[in-house]
Amino acid sequence: MTAPVRFPRFFVTSPAPCPYLPGRSERKVFTELKGPHADSLNDALGRIGFRRSQTVAYRPSCIDCNACVSVRVVAGEFRASRTQKRTLDAHSDLVATVCRPWSTSEQFELLQRYLAARHPEGGMTTMDEVDFADMVEHTPVTSYVIEYREPSADGVVPGRLVGACLTDRQCDGLSMIYSFYDPESERQGLGNYIILDHIRRATDMGLGYVYLGYWVEGSARMQYKVRYRPMEKLGRAGWERIEPAEHDRLIAAAVANPHRDDGATGPKDGMPSVTKG
């Protein structure tokens, strides 16, 4: 006889300054992921807009604001635009390796360079190597790190690491937890390439979606997410397809106001820590 699955306990954080919209505050509801049913719980929560950070699943629960919208790419129906095809061709020589969720000094050094160049004032800049190891290794669900390396000069020693992504395998898709890349590389569009590669991987695995986390209209740093179509967003009635005309408008706005962060995914600053008891 199997033991019943215990309904998770949810907690709410105190209001804090919003990292995306100036002058607003944010609040999150979260629960701990643990035990033999962590994967199933993470899958269920992911379908209603939760994201994972280490052993915590969270989503915004802000007072008088619903700007954060969960979005996912419909992988099987995705068709690359001309720009996205050029990005795929430009980086087709990269060697992608699926690794177990185990942090390395090489990954951490790459993350530090990325944060210093792209998010110098973000909360993650204070992370040390132990914090990074916690982010990668403290996972109760099916996760891995995908490394992106330049071709090896001799075919033996691994090439230079230029990108990485911590990814969760969910029952209906891939959830990109955090991605980062070499901001000083001569290669353009590495962040976009990592997303495109995940869309291709999900399709090859027979998975329906690639979860990109939260999109915030009005936040320049989040507009890259709408460049992938078809895309669904989570509303009060569930997941719904962004209509073509609306999608055209959003893409045009993103192109007109580009942000230097070209497609790296990641959690919001100030993730809630696990509350015991």
PyRosetta script that sets phi, psi and omega in degrees:
from pyrosetta import init, pose_from_sequence

init()
pose = pose_from_sequence("MTAPVRFPRFFVTSPAPCPYLPGRSERKVFTELKGPHADSLNDALGRIGFRRSQTVAYRPSCIDCNACVSVRVVAGEFRASRTQKRTLDAHSDLVATVCRPWSTSEQFELLQRYLAARHPEGGMTTMDEVDFADMVEHTPVTSYVIEYREPSADGVVPGRLVGACLTDRQCDGLSMIYSFYDPESERQGLGNYIILDHIRRATDMGLGYVYLGYWVEGSARMQYKVRYRPMEKLGRAGWERIEPAEHDRLIAAAVANPHRDDGATGPKDGMPSVTKG")
pose.set_psi(1, 126.6)
pose.set_omega(1, -177.7)
pose.set_phi(2, -85.1)
pose.set_psi(2, 147.9)
pose.set_omega(2, 178.9)
pose.set_phi(3, -74.5)
pose.set_psi(3, 144.0)
pose.set_omega(3, 179.2)
pose.set_phi(4, -67.2)
pose.set_psi(4, 149.3)
pose.set_omega(4, 177.8)
pose.set_phi(5, -76.9)
pose.set_psi(5, 123.8)
pose.set_omega(5, -178.4)
pose.set_phi(6, -78.0)
pose.set_psi(6, 131.4)
pose.set_omega(6, 179.2)
pose.set_phi(7, -64.6)
pose.set_psi(7, 132.3)
pose.set_omega(7, -175.5)
pose.set_phi(8, -67.5)
pose.set_psi(8, 152.2)
pose.set_omega(8, 174.6)
pose.set_phi(9, -92.9)
pose.set_psi(9, 133.4)
pose.set_omega(9, -178.6)
pose.set_phi(10, -108.0)
pose.set_psi(10, 147.9)
pose.set_omega(10, -179.7)
pose.set_phi(11, -131.2)
pose.set_psi(11, 161.4)
pose.set_omega(11, 179.6)
pose.set_phi(12, -126.0)
pose.set_psi(12, 133.9)
pose.set_omega(12, 178.8)
pose.set_phi(13, -79.0)
pose.set_psi(13, 162.9)
pose.set_omega(13, 173.2)
pose.set_phi(14, -74.7)
pose.set_psi(14, 151.9)
pose.set_omega(14, 178.2)
pose.set_phi(15, -59.0)
pose.set_psi(15, 143.6)
pose.set_omega(15, 178.3)
pose.set_phi(16, -143.6)
pose.set_psi(16, 160.2)
pose.set_omega(16, 179.5)
pose.set_phi(17, -57.9)
pose.set_psi(17, 136.1)
pose.set_omega(17, 179.3)
pose.set_phi(18, -72.3)
pose.set_psi(18, 130.9)
pose.set_omega(18, -179.7)
pose.set_phi(19, -78.4)
pose.set_psi(19, -7.6)
pose.set_omega(19, -174.4)
pose.set_phi(20, -113.1)
pose.set_psi(20, -37.3)
pose.set_omega(20, -176.7)
pose.set_phi(21, -119.0)
pose.set_psi(21, 111.3)
pose.set_omega(21, -177.8)
pose.set_phi(22, -58.4)
pose.set_psi(22, 141.2)
pose.set_omega(22, 176.7)
pose.set_phi(23, 84.0)
pose.set_psi(23, -1.4)
pose.set_omega(23, 179.2)
pose.set_phi(24, -111.9)
pose.set_psi(24, 163.5)
pose.set_omega(24, 176.9)
pose.set_phi(25, -116.8)
pose.set_psi(25, 158.1)
pose.set_omega(25, 179.6)
pose.set_phi(26, -124.8)
pose.set_psi(26, 156.0)
pose.set_omega(26, 176.5)
pose.set_phi(27, -145.0)
pose.set_psi(27, 146.6)
pose.set_omega(27, -177.7)
pose.set_phi(28, -127.6)
pose.set_psi(28, 147.4)
pose.set_omega(28, 169.0)
pose.set_phi(29, -105.2)
pose.set_psi(29, 139.1)
pose.set_omega(29, -175.8)
pose.set_phi(30, -149.7)
pose.set_psi(30, 162.7)
pose.set_omega(30, 176.1)
pose.set_phi(31, -145.9)
pose.set_psi(31, 161.7)
pose.set_omega(31, -179.5)
pose.set_phi(32, -89.7)
pose.set_psi(32, 139.5)
pose.set_omega(32, 174.5)
pose.set_phi(33, -100.5)
pose.set_psi(33, 119.7)
pose.set_omega(33, -179.6)
pose.set_phi(34, -161.9)
pose.set_psi(34, 164.3)
pose.set_omega(34, 175.2)
pose.set_phi(35, 85.9)
pose.set_psi(35, 180.0)
pose.set_omega(35, -175.2)
pose.set_phi(36, -68.3)
pose.set_psi(36, -15.6)
pose.set_omega(36, -178.0)
pose.set_phi(37, -104.9)
pose.set_psi(37, 18.2)
pose.set_omega(37, -176.6)
pose.set_phi(38, -61.3)
pose.set_psi(38, -40.8)
pose.set_omega(38, 180.0)
pose.set_phi(39, -62.0)
pose.set_psi(39, -45.9)
pose.set_omega(39, -179.0)
pose.set_phi(40, -63.7)
pose.set_psi(40, -40.8)
pose.set_omega(40, 179.0)
pose.set_phi(41, -65.8)
pose.set_psi(41, -41.9)
pose.set_omega(41, 179.0)
pose.set_phi(42, -63.0)
pose.set_psi(42, -39.7)
pose.set_omega(42, 176.8)
pose.set_phi(43, -61.1)
pose.set_psi(43, -48.5)
pose.set_omega(43, -177.3)
pose.set_phi(44, -63.8)
pose.set_psi(44, -43.8)
pose.set_omega(44, -179.7)
pose.set_phi(45, -69.5)
pose.set_psi(45, -35.0)
pose.set_omega(45, 178.1)
pose.set_phi(46, -61.5)
pose.set_psi(46, -33.8)
pose.set_omega(46, -179.4)
pose.set_phi(47, -73.6)
pose.set_psi(47, -13.1)
pose.set_omega(47, 176.7)
pose.set_phi(48, -115.6)
pose.set_psi(48, 24.2)
pose.set_omega(48, 168.1)
pose.set_phi(49, 96.6)
pose.set_psi(49, 8.0)
pose.set_omega(49, 177.4)
pose.set_phi(50, -83.4)
pose.set_psi(50, 153.6)
pose.set_omega(50, 174.1)
pose.set_phi(51, -122.4)
pose.set_psi(51, 158.1)
pose.set_omega(51, 179.6)
pose.set_phi(52, -104.9)
pose.set_psi(52, 139.9)
pose.set_omega(52, 169.5)
pose.set_phi(53, -135.7)
pose.set_psi(53, 107.2)
pose.set_omega(53, -174.6)
pose.set_phi(54, 55.5)
pose.set_psi(54, -117.5)
pose.set_omega(54, -177.3)
pose.set_phi(55, -100.8)
pose.set_psi(55, 20.5)
pose.set_omega(55, -177.5)
pose.set_phi(56, -121.3)
pose.set_psi(56, 137.9)
pose.set_omega(56, 169.4)
pose.set_phi(57, -108.8)
pose.set_psi(57, 132.2)
pose.set_omega(57, -173.4)
pose.set_phi(58, -141.4)
pose.set_psi(58, 161.0)
pose.set_omega(58, 168.1)
pose.set_phi(59, -153.5)
pose.set_psi(59, 157.2)
pose.set_omega(59, 179.3)
pose.set_phi(60, -62.5)
pose.set_psi(60, 143.4)
pose.set_omega(60, 175.2)
pose.set_phi(61, -142.5)
pose.set_psi(61, 59.9)
pose.set_omega(61, -171.9)
pose.set_phi(62, -83.9)
pose.set_psi(62, 147.2)
pose.set_omega(62, 177.8)
pose.set_phi(63, -80.7)
pose.set_psi(63, 125.3)
pose.set_omega(63, 176.5)
pose.set_phi(64, 62.2)
pose.set_psi(64, 28.9)
pose.set_omega(64, 176.8)
pose.set_phi(65, -155.0)
pose.set_psi(65, 132.2)
pose.set_omega(65, 175.7)
pose.set_phi(66, -133.4)
pose.set_psi(66, 37.7)
pose.set_omega(66, -176.0)
pose.set_phi(67, -69.0)
pose.set_psi(67, -29.7)
pose.set_omega(67, 180.0)
pose.set_phi(68, -76.6)
pose.set_psi(68, 118.8)
pose.set_omega(68, -176.5)
pose.set_phi(69, -121.8)
pose.set_psi(69, 125.2)
pose.set_omega(69, 176.5)
pose.set_phi(70, -69.4)
pose.set_psi(70, 134.1)
pose.set_omega(70, 179.5)
pose.set_phi(71, -131.8)
pose.set_psi(71, 150.6)
pose.set_omega(71, 176.6)
pose.set_phi(72, -145.9)
pose.set_psi(72, 144.8)
pose.set_omega(72, 178.2)
pose.set_phi(73, -87.8)
pose.set_psi(73, 135.5)
pose.set_omega(73, 175.4)
pose.set_phi(74, -81.9)
pose.set_psi(74, 96.6)
pose.set_omega(74, -167.3)
pose.set_phi(75, -60.9)
pose.set_psi(75, -45.6)
pose.set_omega(75, -174.9)
pose.set_phi(76, -66.2)
pose.set_psi(76, -21.3)
pose.set_omega(76, -178.9)
pose.set_phi(77, -104.1)
pose.set_psi(77, 1.0)
pose.set_omega(77, -177.1)
pose.set_phi(78, -67.2)
pose.set_psi(78, 135.6)
pose.set_omega(78, 173.7)
pose.set_phi(79, -129.3)
pose.set_psi(79, 120.1)
pose.set_omega(79, -176.1)
pose.set_phi(80, -65.7)
pose.set_psi(80, 139.6)
pose.set_omega(80, 173.6)
pose.set_phi(81, -74.6)
pose.set_psi(81, 174.7)
pose.set_omega(81, 179.0)
pose.set_phi(82, -61.4)
pose.set_psi(82, -40.9)
pose.set_omega(82, 178.4)
pose.set_phi(83, -64.6)
pose.set_psi(83, -42.2)
pose.set_omega(83, 179.6)
pose.set_phi(84, -67.5)
pose.set_psi(84, -34.1)
pose.set_omega(84, 175.2)
pose.set_phi(85, -64.3)
pose.set_psi(85, -40.1)
pose.set_omega(85, 177.4)
pose.set_phi(86, -64.0)
pose.set_psi(86, -38.9)
pose.set_omega(86, 177.7)
pose.set_phi(87, -63.0)
pose.set_psi(87, -44.2)
pose.set_omega(87, 178.2)
pose.set_phi(88, -61.6)
pose.set_psi(88, -42.7)
pose.set_omega(88, 180.0)
pose.set_phi(89, -66.5)
pose.set_psi(89, -40.4)
pose.set_omega(89, -176.3)
pose.set_phi(90, -64.3)
pose.set_psi(90, -28.8)
pose.set_omega(90, -176.0)
pose.set_phi(91, -113.8)
pose.set_psi(91, 16.6)
pose.set_omega(91, -176.5)
pose.set_phi(92, -65.9)
pose.set_psi(92, -16.0)
pose.set_omega(92, 179.9)
pose.set_phi(93, -85.0)
pose.set_psi(93, -9.7)
pose.set_omega(93, -179.2)
pose.set_phi(94, -65.9)
pose.set_psi(94, 144.3)
pose.set_omega(94, 178.5)
pose.set_phi(95, -100.6)
pose.set_psi(95, 113.6)
pose.set_omega(95, -179.4)
pose.set_phi(96, -99.7)
pose.set_psi(96, 130.4)
pose.set_omega(96, -178.5)
pose.set_phi(97, -127.5)
pose.set_psi(97, 128.6)
pose.set_omega(97, 176.5)
pose.set_phi(98, -85.6)
pose.set_psi(98, 118.4)
pose.set_omega(98, -175.9)
pose.set_phi(99, -115.8)
pose.set_psi(99, 156.1)
pose.set_omega(99, 174.8)
pose.set_phi(100, -65.6)
pose.set_psi(100, 156.3)
pose.set_omega(100, -178.3)
pose.set_phi(101, -71.9)
pose.set_psi(101, 77.4)
pose.set_omega(101, -179.0)
pose.set_phi(102, -134.6)
pose.set_psi(102, 121.2)
pose.set_omega(102, -174.5)
pose.set_phi(103, -74.4)
pose.set_psi(103, 153.3)
pose.set_omega(103, 176.0)
pose.set_phi(104, -132.1)
pose.set_psi(104, 158.8)
pose.set_omega(104, 177.5)
pose.set_phi(105, -63.0)
pose.set_psi(105, -34.7)
pose.set_omega(105, 179.2)
pose.set_phi(106, -63.5)
pose.set_psi(106, -43.6)
pose.set_omega(106, 177.0)
pose.set_phi(107, -62.8)
pose.set_psi(107, -44.1)
pose.set_omega(107, -177.9)
pose.set_phi(108, -63.8)
pose.set_psi(108, -41.0)
pose.set_omega(108, 178.8)
pose.set_phi(109, -64.1)
pose.set_psi(109, -39.1)
pose.set_omega(109, 176.7)
pose.set_phi(110, -64.3)
pose.set_psi(110, -43.3)
pose.set_omega(110, 178.0)
pose.set_phi(111, -59.7)
pose.set_psi(111, -43.1)
pose.set_omega(111, -179.7)
pose.set_phi(112, -60.4)
pose.set_psi(112, -43.3)
pose.set_omega(112, 178.8)
pose.set_phi(113, -64.8)
pose.set_psi(113, -40.9)
pose.set_omega(113, 179.4)
pose.set_phi(114, -62.6)
pose.set_psi(114, -49.0)
pose.set_omega(114, -178.4)
pose.set_phi(115, -64.6)
pose.set_psi(115, -40.5)
pose.set_omega(115, -178.8)
pose.set_phi(116, -62.9)
pose.set_psi(116, -34.2)
pose.set_omega(116, -177.8)
pose.set_phi(117, -88.7)
pose.set_psi(117, -34.5)
pose.set_omega(117, -172.2)
pose.set_phi(118, -104.0)
pose.set_psi(118, -33.5)
pose.set_omega(118, -177.0)
pose.set_phi(119, -136.6)
pose.set_psi(119, 59.9)
pose.set_omega(119, -174.4)
pose.set_phi(120, -63.0)
pose.set_psi(120, -22.6)
pose.set_omega(120, -179.2)
pose.set_phi(121, -105.9)
pose.set_psi(121, 7.1)
pose.set_omega(121, -178.5)
pose.set_phi(122, -76.0)
pose.set_psi(122, 160.8)
pose.set_omega(122, -177.6)
pose.set_phi(123, -67.1)
pose.set_psi(123, -22.2)
pose.set_omega(123, -177.2)
pose.set_phi(124, -77.5)
pose.set_psi(124, -11.9)
pose.set_omega(124, -178.0)
pose.set_phi(125, -65.1)
pose.set_psi(125, -19.0)
pose.set_omega(125, 180.0)
pose.set_phi(126, -86.3)
pose.set_psi(126, -1.4)
pose.set_omega(126, -179.8)
pose.set_phi(127, -63.6)
pose.set_psi(127, 138.7)
pose.set_omega(127, 169.7)
pose.set_phi(128, -106.1)
pose.set_psi(128, -175.3)
pose.set_omega(128, -174.5)
pose.set_phi(129, -66.4)
pose.set_psi(129, -29.9)
pose.set_omega(129, 177.3)
pose.set_phi(130, -68.9)
pose.set_psi(130, -42.4)
pose.set_omega(130, 177.4)
pose.set_phi(131, -60.1)
pose.set_psi(131, -42.0)
pose.set_omega(131, 179.5)
pose.set_phi(132, -63.7)
pose.set_psi(132, -42.2)
pose.set_omega(132, 177.7)
pose.set_phi(133, -60.7)
pose.set_psi(133, -40.1)
pose.set_omega(133, 177.7)
pose.set_phi(134, -61.5)
pose.set_psi(134, -43.0)
pose.set_omega(134, -178.5)
pose.set_phi(135, -60.8)
pose.set_psi(135, -40.8)
pose.set_omega(135, -175.3)
pose.set_phi(136, -83.5)
pose.set_psi(136, -44.6)
pose.set_omega(136, -167.7)
pose.set_phi(137, -91.0)
pose.set_psi(137, -25.0)
pose.set_omega(137, -179.5)
pose.set_phi(138, -83.1)
pose.set_psi(138, 78.6)
pose.set_omega(138, -179.8)
pose.set_phi(139, -132.2)
pose.set_psi(139, 125.8)
pose.set_omega(139, 177.2)
pose.set_phi(140, -92.5)
pose.set_psi(140, 5.3)
pose.set_omega(140, -175.2)
pose.set_phi(141, -122.4)
pose.set_psi(141, 175.9)
pose.set_omega(141, -179.5)
pose.set_phi(142, -72.9)
pose.set_psi(142, 107.8)
pose.set_omega(142, -175.4)
pose.set_phi(143, -135.9)
pose.set_psi(143, 159.4)
pose.set_omega(143, 171.7)
pose.set_phi(144, -156.6)
pose.set_psi(144, 166.3)
pose.set_omega(144, 174.9)
pose.set_phi(145, -108.7)
pose.set_psi(145, 126.7)
pose.set_omega(145, 174.2)
pose.set_phi(146, -100.1)
pose.set_psi(146, 119.3)
pose.set_omega(146, 178.9)
pose.set_phi(147, -97.9)
pose.set_psi(147, 142.4)
pose.set_omega(147, 178.0)
pose.set_phi(148, -119.7)
pose.set_psi(148, 117.7)
pose.set_omega(148, -175.2)
pose.set_phi(149, -124.1)
pose.set_psi(149, 150.1)
pose.set_omega(149, 172.7)
pose.set_phi(150, -71.2)
pose.set_psi(150, 157.4)
pose.set_omega(150, -178.6)
pose.set_phi(151, -58.1)
pose.set_psi(151, 144.0)
pose.set_omega(151, 179.0)
pose.set_phi(152, -72.7)
pose.set_psi(152, 141.8)
pose.set_omega(152, -180.0)
pose.set_phi(153, -68.7)
pose.set_psi(153, -36.2)
pose.set_omega(153, -176.4)
pose.set_phi(154, -114.4)
pose.set_psi(154, -1.4)
pose.set_omega(154, -179.8)
pose.set_phi(155, 78.3)
pose.set_psi(155, 2.4)
pose.set_omega(155, -178.4)
pose.set_phi(156, -116.4)
pose.set_psi(156, -57.8)
pose.set_omega(156, 178.6)
pose.set_phi(157, -76.7)
pose.set_psi(157, 129.7)
pose.set_omega(157, -179.9)
pose.set_phi(158, -55.9)
pose.set_psi(158, 144.3)
pose.set_omega(158, 178.9)
pose.set_phi(159, -73.1)
pose.set_psi(159, 178.3)
pose.set_omega(159, -176.2)
pose.set_phi(160, -67.5)
pose.set_psi(160, 133.7)
pose.set_omega(160, 178.1)
pose.set_phi(161, -75.6)
pose.set_psi(161, 122.7)
pose.set_omega(161, -179.1)
pose.set_phi(162, -119.1)
pose.set_psi(162, -8.1)
pose.set_omega(162, 179.8)
pose.set_phi(163, -165.7)
pose.set_psi(163, 158.6)
pose.set_omega(163, 178.3)
pose.set_phi(164, -158.3)
pose.set_psi(164, 155.2)
pose.set_omega(164, 177.8)
pose.set_phi(165, -147.2)
pose.set_psi(165, 128.2)
pose.set_omega(165, 171.0)
pose.set_phi(166, -84.6)
pose.set_psi(166, 121.1)
pose.set_omega(166, -170.3)
pose.set_phi(167, -129.6)
pose.set_psi(167, 137.7)
pose.set_omega(167, 172.6)
pose.set_phi(168, -100.9)
pose.set_psi(168, 138.2)
pose.set_omega(168, 172.6)
pose.set_phi(169, -94.4)
pose.set_psi(169, 112.5)
pose.set_omega(169, 176.6)
pose.set_phi(170, -103.7)
pose.set_psi(170, 169.6)
pose.set_omega(170, -174.6)
pose.set_phi(171, -66.9)
pose.set_psi(171, -25.7)
pose.set_omega(171, -177.7)
pose.set_phi(172, -118.0)
pose.set_psi(172, 6.1)
pose.set_omega(172, -179.4)
pose.set_phi(173, 175.4)
pose.set_psi(173, -176.8)
pose.set_omega(173, 175.1)
pose.set_phi(174, -105.2)
pose.set_psi(174, 132.1)
pose.set_omega(174, 178.9)
pose.set_phi(175, -109.2)
pose.set_psi(175, 116.4)
pose.set_omega(175, -178.8)
pose.set_phi(176, -82.7)
pose.set_psi(176, 103.3)
pose.set_omega(176, -175.1)
pose.set_phi(177, -76.6)
pose.set_psi(177, -50.2)
pose.set_omega(177, 176.7)
pose.set_phi(178, -156.4)
pose.set_psi(178, 129.5)
pose.set_omega(178, 176.5)
pose.set_phi(179, -126.9)
pose.set_psi(179, 150.9)
pose.set_omega(179, 179.3)
pose.set_phi(180, -154.7)
pose.set_psi(180, 163.5)
pose.set_omega(180, -173.4)
pose.set_phi(181, -154.9)
pose.set_psi(181, 172.4)
pose.set_omega(181, -178.3)
pose.set_phi(182, -75.3)
pose.set_psi(182, 110.1)
pose.set_omega(182, -177.5)
pose.set_phi(183, -74.0)
pose.set_psi(183, -12.9)
pose.set_omega(183, -178.3)
pose.set_phi(184, -100.4)
pose.set_psi(184, 0.6)
pose.set_omega(184, -179.0)
pose.set_phi(185, -67.9)
pose.set_psi(185, 146.5)
pose.set_omega(185, 175.2)
pose.set_phi(186, -72.4)
pose.set_psi(186, -14.4)
pose.set_omega(186, 177.3)
pose.set_phi(187, -71.6)
pose.set_psi(187, 130.7)
pose.set_omega(187, 179.4)
pose.set_phi(188, -100.3)
pose.set_psi(188, 141.9)
pose.set_omega(188, 174.9)
pose.set_phi(189, 80.5)
pose.set_psi(189, 27.4)
pose.set_omega(189, 180.0)
pose.set_phi(190, -61.7)
pose.set_psi(190, -42.0)
pose.set_omega(190, 179.5)
pose.set_phi(191, -61.2)
pose.set_psi(191, -43.1)
pose.set_omega(191, 177.4)
pose.set_phi(192, -63.9)
pose.set_psi(192, -39.2)
pose.set_omega(192, -179.4)
pose.set_phi(193, -61.9)
pose.set_psi(193, -40.1)
pose.set_omega(193, -179.7)
pose.set_phi(194, -61.9)
pose.set_psi(194, -40.0)
pose.set_omega(194, 176.7)
pose.set_phi(195, -66.1)
pose.set_psi(195, -45.3)
pose.set_omega(195, 179.4)
pose.set_phi(196, -60.6)
pose.set_psi(196, -38.5)
pose.set_omega(196, 178.2)
pose.set_phi(197, -65.1)
pose.set_psi(197, -37.4)
pose.set_omega(197, 177.7)
pose.set_phi(198, -67.2)
pose.set_psi(198, -36.6)
pose.set_omega(198, 177.0)
pose.set_phi(199, -62.9)
pose.set_psi(199, -43.1)
pose.set_omega(199, 178.4)
pose.set_phi(200, -64.6)
pose.set_psi(200, -42.0)
pose.set_omega(200, 179.5)
pose.set_phi(201, -63.2)
pose.set_psi(201, -44.7)
pose.set_omega(201, 179.9)
pose.set_phi(202, -60.3)
pose.set_psi(202, -41.9)
pose.set_omega(202, 178.8)
pose.set_phi(203, -62.3)
pose.set_psi(203, -45.8)
pose.set_omega(203, -179.8)
pose.set_phi(204, -63.9)
pose.set_psi(204, -29.4)
pose.set_omega(204, -179.0)
pose.set_phi(205, -87.0)
pose.set_psi(205, -2.0)
pose.set_omega(205, -178.9)
pose.set_phi(206, 75.0)
pose.set_psi(206, 22.8)
pose.set_omega(206, 179.2)
pose.set_phi(207, -96.3)
pose.set_psi(207, 146.6)
pose.set_omega(207, -171.7)
pose.set_phi(208, -79.6)
pose.set_psi(208, -28.6)
pose.set_omega(208, -167.1)
pose.set_phi(209, -140.2)
pose.set_psi(209, 159.3)
pose.set_omega(209, 165.3)
pose.set_phi(210, -121.2)
pose.set_psi(210, 116.1)
pose.set_omega(210, -178.3)
pose.set_phi(211, -85.4)
pose.set_psi(211, 123.4)
pose.set_omega(211, -177.8)
pose.set_phi(212, -102.7)
pose.set_psi(212, 3.4)
pose.set_omega(212, 179.9)
pose.set_phi(213, 87.4)
pose.set_psi(213, -140.7)
pose.set_omega(213, -173.6)
pose.set_phi(214, -102.2)
pose.set_psi(214, 136.8)
pose.set_omega(214, 173.5)
pose.set_phi(215, -110.5)
pose.set_psi(215, 136.2)
pose.set_omega(215, -177.8)
pose.set_phi(216, -125.1)
pose.set_psi(216, 106.3)
pose.set_omega(216, 176.9)
pose.set_phi(217, -66.1)
pose.set_psi(217, 132.2)
pose.set_omega(217, -177.0)
pose.set_phi(218, 101.2)
pose.set_psi(218, -11.3)
pose.set_omega(218, 176.0)
pose.set_phi(219, -104.2)
pose.set_psi(219, 112.6)
pose.set_omega(219, -174.4)
pose.set_phi(220, -58.2)
pose.set_psi(220, -36.1)
pose.set_omega(220, -175.1)
pose.set_phi(221, -72.1)
pose.set_psi(221, -10.1)
pose.set_omega(221, -177.9)
pose.set_phi(222, -105.4)
pose.set_psi(222, -2.7)
pose.set_omega(222, -171.1)
pose.set_phi(223, -74.7)
pose.set_psi(223, -18.8)
pose.set_omega(223, 178.8)
pose.set_phi(224, -59.0)
pose.set_psi(224, -26.0)
pose.set_omega(224, -173.9)
pose.set_phi(225, -66.0)
pose.set_psi(225, -26.3)
pose.set_omega(225, -176.1)
pose.set_phi(226, -82.1)
pose.set_psi(226, 0.2)
pose.set_omega(226, -177.3)
pose.set_phi(227, -79.4)
pose.set_psi(227, -2.9)
pose.set_omega(227, -177.8)
pose.set_phi(228, -108.5)
pose.set_psi(228, 126.6)
pose.set_omega(228, -177.7)
pose.set_phi(229, -136.1)
pose.set_psi(229, 151.7)
pose.set_omega(229, -1.0)
pose.set_phi(230, -73.0)
pose.set_psi(230, 153.5)
pose.set_omega(230, -178.1)
pose.set_phi(231, -132.8)
pose.set_psi(231, 145.8)
pose.set_omega(231, 175.5)
pose.set_phi(232, -114.9)
pose.set_psi(232, 147.7)
pose.set_omega(232, 175.3)
pose.set_phi(233, -124.3)
pose.set_psi(233, 151.7)
pose.set_omega(233, -177.2)
pose.set_phi(234, -93.7)
pose.set_psi(234, 121.8)
pose.set_omega(234, 177.5)
pose.set_phi(235, -122.0)
pose.set_psi(235, -169.8)
pose.set_omega(235, -178.5)
pose.set_phi(236, -62.1)
pose.set_psi(236, -29.3)
pose.set_omega(236, -178.8)
pose.set_phi(237, -94.1)
pose.set_psi(237, 6.3)
pose.set_omega(237, -178.7)
pose.set_phi(238, 108.7)
pose.set_psi(238, -164.8)
pose.set_omega(238, 179.9)
pose.set_phi(239, -73.6)
pose.set_psi(239, 133.7)
pose.set_omega(239, 179.1)
pose.set_phi(240, -138.3)
pose.set_psi(240, 145.4)
pose.set_omega(240, -179.4)
pose.set_phi(241, -70.6)
pose.set_psi(241, 135.5)
pose.set_omega(241, 173.0)
pose.set_phi(242, -73.1)
pose.set_psi(242, 122.5)
pose.set_omega(242, -176.6)
pose.set_phi(243, -62.6)
pose.set_psi(243, 145.7)
pose.set_omega(243, -176.2)
pose.set_phi(244, -52.1)
pose.set_psi(244, -44.7)
pose.set_omega(244, -178.2)
pose.set_phi(245, -64.3)
pose.set_psi(245, -42.0)
pose.set_omega(245, 177.6)
pose.set_phi(246, -66.2)
pose.set_psi(246, -38.8)
pose.set_omega(246, 179.4)
pose.set_phi(247, -65.5)
pose.set_psi(247, -40.6)
pose.set_omega(247, 175.9)
pose.set_phi(248, -57.2)
pose.set_psi(248, -44.0)
pose.set_omega(248, -179.2)
pose.set_phi(249, -63.3)
pose.set_psi(249, -43.9)
pose.set_omega(249, -178.3)
pose.set_phi(250, -66.5)
pose.set_psi(250, -40.9)
pose.set_omega(250, 178.6)
pose.set_phi(251, -65.8)
pose.set_psi(251, -42.2)
pose.set_omega(251, 178.7)
pose.set_phi(252, -60.1)
pose.set_psi(252, -40.1)
pose.set_omega(252, 178.9)
pose.set_phi(253, -67.2)
pose.set_psi(253, -38.7)
pose.set_omega(253, 179.3)
pose.set_phi(254, -66.8)
pose.set_psi(254, -39.3)
pose.set_omega(254, 178.9)
pose.set_phi(255, -68.7)
pose.set_psi(255, -37.4)
pose.set_omega(255, -178.6)
pose.set_phi(256, -71.1)
pose.set_psi(256, -25.6)
pose.set_omega(256, -178.5)
pose.set_phi(257, -128.4)
pose.set_psi(257, 69.3)
pose.set_omega(257, -176.7)
pose.set_phi(258, -68.4)
pose.set_psi(258, 149.5)
pose.set_omega(258, 176.5)
pose.set_phi(259, -115.3)
pose.set_psi(259, 146.4)
pose.set_omega(259, -174.1)
pose.set_phi(260, -65.9)
pose.set_psi(260, -18.6)
pose.set_omega(260, 177.8)
pose.set_phi(261, -84.3)
pose.set_psi(261, 97.8)
pose.set_omega(261, -167.0)
pose.set_phi(262, -90.0)
pose.set_psi(262, 49.2)
pose.set_omega(262, 169.3)
pose.set_phi(263, 116.6)
pose.set_psi(263, 11.5)
pose.set_omega(263, 176.5)
pose.set_phi(264, -78.9)
pose.set_psi(264, 135.5)
pose.set_omega(264, 179.3)
pose.set_phi(265, -98.4)
pose.set_psi(265, 154.7)
pose.set_omega(265, 178.7)
pose.set_phi(266, -176.0)
pose.set_psi(266, 167.8)
pose.set_omega(266, 179.6)
pose.set_phi(267, -76.9)
pose.set_psi(267, 165.1)
pose.set_omega(267, 175.3)
pose.set_phi(268, -72.6)
pose.set_psi(268, 149.5)
pose.set_omega(268, 177.9)
pose.set_phi(269, -61.6)
pose.set_psi(269, 149.8)
pose.set_omega(269, 174.9)
pose.set_phi(270, 75.1)
pose.set_psi(270, 48.9)
pose.set_omega(270, 178.6)
pose.set_phi(271, -64.9)
pose.set_psi(271, 144.1)
pose.set_omega(271, 178.4)
pose.set_phi(272, -69.2)
pose.set_psi(272, 139.7)
pose.set_omega(272, 174.4)
pose.set_phi(273, -84.7)
pose.set_psi(273, 161.7)
pose.set_omega(273, -177.9)
pose.set_phi(274, -69.6)
pose.set_psi(274, 129.9)
pose.set_omega(274, 177.2)
pose.set_phi(275, -98.2)
pose.set_psi(275, 125.3)
pose.set_omega(275, -178.8)
pose.set_phi(276, -86.9)
pose.set_psi(276, 157.4)
pose.set_omega(276, 173.4)
pose.set_phi(277, 100.3)
pose.dump_pdb("model.pdb")
